[in-house]
């Protein structure tokens, strides 16, 4: 079993889709090890998405991620990172496979409902950004 991080983004939280997204991920076989509602400030969002700092969309991403509450969660499953990436679908919901989180719940490529870690290494870093070891439920 391995761990990964998912974040229900401000668009999905504001439109009251958090519970449906969490339920969908549980149906996909993920176990929730930690879950926290929070609101990122600008510094936190800039730090979290620092890898994109030189990209043209960085400032709009930071503004979006600080626009409202998010739900960060640690998910556990076999091959958690690739399985979650498959379960959420392509960044653009118009290109996402049917029955993926983004096909079902995202508004657009920019307002795409959910973030997922893209590697085991980044999952560990991103989990540490939101949670301490003692936050993780031992199941």
Buried (B, 14 or more C-beta within 10 A) or exposed (E): EBBBBBBBBBBBBEEEBBEBBBEBBEEBEBBBBBBEEEBBEEEBBBEBBEEBEEEEEBEEBBEBBBBBBBBBBBBBBEEBBBBBBEBBBBEEBEEBEEEBBBBBBBBEBBBBBBBBBBEBEBBBEBBEEBBEEEEBEEE
